[in-house]
């Protein structure tokens, strides 16, 4: 295990050093290339701000309107029948939309129920087995100007559903419900 720690400490500095040395060897102006890339990155960051603001407003409206609470109450009988804790539903709904919001919910669930509880473990597993699909599509597709993202959205949401179901099944099998 000690060698893994050593590798993890030195891998990034080694890669950066290797890239700089290789670029210098190939006579690439490494510093100037870095600065040019930073300029492009800054421009891209500015261009995605409207997409981020729109997404954050939509999340706030969904939560503040009571739509999330209504949706959870609607699903409660079915979830209880299958043995899925209703406390996890807000995380499952927010995770495809906002990574920061989902992390906050995961932190709250862990603080409330404990890291070794079924809900804490399930929340942690869901956090790691799903992605922020809407964020990825909004930011990255918006940054490069892709307007038609229907198929990518369907596949991304399907992957999120599979990740959520897998997290529930695995946690139930490994930790018991």
TORDO-931674 format. One record per atom (N, C-alpha, C): y, x, z. Coordinates in steps of 0.02 Angstrom, whole numbers, plus 50000, padded with zeros to 5 digits. Atoms other than C-alpha are relative to their C-alpha. Layout:
YXZ...
end
This chain:
499405004150000500005000050000500635004350000499424995849996501175014450033500245002349931499804997950068501145019949850500354994449962499655005650032501685002449796500734999950022499324999649974503215004049907500395005649966499674994350032503625020949833500154998449927499895001950071503405014549654500574994949995499495005250005504484999249688500705002750015499354997049984505875010049761500275004249941499784995350051505915022249615499954997549928500115002350069505465011649463500654998649963499375001750034507195004749421500435006249988499614993950015508135021349446499675004449947500364996050050506785030049343500124997149929499895003150065506955017349201500715001049974499314998950020508845018549200500125007249979499934993050018508775037449201499665001749934500364998850062507475037549063500384997449939499625002950055508515025948953500615004249984499404995850011510075036548978499825006749968500214993650029509155052748941499754999149929500255001350067508275045448790500574998549952499415001550042509915038448723500395006349985499644993750010510755055248747499615004549951500424996150045509285063848661500074997649928499935002950068509475051848512500735000049977499284999450016511355055448513500354993149996499685006549994511815037548558500545000750055499484999749948513475036148652499844994950055500285004649950512655028548806500544996450041499485003249960514215025248910500394994949958499625004650043515165017448765499574993949982500455005550016513645006848721499954995350060500035004049939513535001048902500634995850007499365003649994515384996248905500044994449948499995005250052515204986748740499554994250020500455005349977513714977048810500304996150058499675003449945514694973148968500544995249975499495004450030516114966048862499684993749971500355005850030514894954848768499744995450055500255004049945514104949248932500544996050034499445003549969515794944749005500224994149957499825005550046516234934548851499504994350002500515005149997514584925448861500044996250066499935003349935514834921849046500574994949999499435004750006516524913849007499814994049958500175005550046515774903448866499524994950031500485004849971514444895448978500294996150058499715003549943515634889549114500034992449989500005007350008515874872049037499314996850008500695002749993513984869549029499804999850074500174999849929513784874849211500374994650039499615005149965515184863449270499724993149987500295006550018514444848649177499354998850037500645000749966512734851749252500104998950075499885000749928513404853649430500304993250017499715006749989514424837549415499444994849996500555004850007512874828149355499555000050061500424999549939511864834449504500354996550058499625003049944513234829349626500024992449994499985007250010513384811949551499324996950016500685002549988511484809549557499864999550074500145000049928511404814049741500484995350037499515003949964513024805749798499944992549987500055007250018512664789249709499434996550037500575003049966511094786649811499404999149954500555000750048510004787249655499385003850022500584996149978508904800849729499644996450057500325003649944508604791049890499644993749975500325005950029508224775349789499345001849966500594997750036506994784849681499445001950048500504997949950506104792249834499704993850033500265006149969505954775149917499554996149952500405003450050505264768049755499305003249994500634996350007503914781549747499605000550065500314998949934503504781649934499294997150006500685002849992501994769749930499475003849958500484996450044501164778849784499875007050028500084993249973501484796049860499585000050063500395000449938500784790850029499264998649985500685001650019499244783749943499625006349977500314993950027498904800549857500035005850051499964994849949499354810750012500535005349987499464995350014500934819049946500584998350048499455001449953502294820850079500654998349962499395002150035503884811650027500585004950010499474995149987504944825650101500075005049944500004994950053504494836449951500304997349935499765003150062505114824049818500695002449980499344997550022506954829349822499965007049970500094993350028506404847349792499714999649930500325000750066505294842049647500504997349948499505002750046506764832449570500565004949985499434995550008508094845649597499805006649968500214993450025507084861149551500115001049925499864998950072507164858449361500745000149983499285000550014509044855749376500395005950028499604994949967509704868449500499585004550044500364995249960508924884149569500305000850069499674999249936510224885849706499904993850043500125006149963510064867549756499284999650026500715000149980508164869149760499885005150055500084995049947508274885049864500284997450066499725003149939509404875949987499534994950030500475005049976508164861649998499375003350030500584996449974506714873750021500165003050068499794997249935507674882550160500034994750054499965005549951508014865850245499314997650021500685002149984506194860650233499655005050045500314994849959505624877250304500315000150070499675000149935506924876350444499784993950041500205006149965506404858450486499274999950020500725000749988504514859550472499655006550017500304993549986504194878150490499685003149939500274996650059503614891350366499244999449993500725000550003501784889150412499744992949998500215007050006501774870250399499784998649929500215001950068501004861450251500614999049955499405001350040502714855750192500375006549984499684993550012503454873250212499635004049947500394996350050502044881050114500034996749932499965003650063502094867549982500685001049967499334998950026503974869449962500065007049971499974993150024503804888249945499605000949936500434999550060502394886549818500334996549940499655003550054503374873749716500605004049976499424995950019504904884949719499785005649953500234994450041503874899049644499634998049937500415001950057502854888949520500364995549949499615003950047504244879349433500635003949981499404996550023505844884049343500574995149995499405004150007507614877649322500104998449926500035001650071507284869949152500684998049971499365002350026508944860949130500525005650001499544994349995509904876349188499875004849943500184995350053508964887649067500224997349932499815002850064509224875848921500764999549992499285000750004511034872348962500355006649990499644993650001511564890148991499805004249939500214995550052510514900048869500054997049930499935003150066510434887648726500744998949984499285000950010512284883748751500345006549981499694993550012512724902248750499905002349928500134997850069511924905148580500124994549949499805005350045512484888548507499454995549973500545004450022510824879348492500154993050025499835006949983511174860648490499394995650009500605004149997509444853348462499495003450046500464996949952508384856948614499484995150026500465005249979507274841548623499305002550015500684997649989505604850248603499975005050058499994995149945506084864448721500064996350066499925003949939506614851448850499344996850020500645003249986504964842148835499495005050027500494994949978503924857948852500205002850069499774997449935504994864448996499864995250056500135005049949504864848149093499254999150012500725000449993502994847249058499755005850043500194994149960502824864949128500194999050073499805001449931503794859449283499534995150033500475004949972502664844349309499345003450016500634996549988501124855349290500075004750060499894995549943501874867949413500024996250066499975004049939502234854249540499314997450019500675002549986500514846449524499545005650022500424994249982499674863549532500175002250072499804998049932500684867949688499714995250052500275005049954500144851649772499255000850007500734999349998498314853849724499805006450036500194993549970498224872249772500165000050075499835000049928499144869849938499544995350039500455004649966498054854849981499305003250008500654996749996496464864649941499995005950048499984993949960497004880650028500214998650072499735001049933498004874050177499834993250029500155006749975497404856050192500624995750002499425004450002498554841050179500094996750064
end
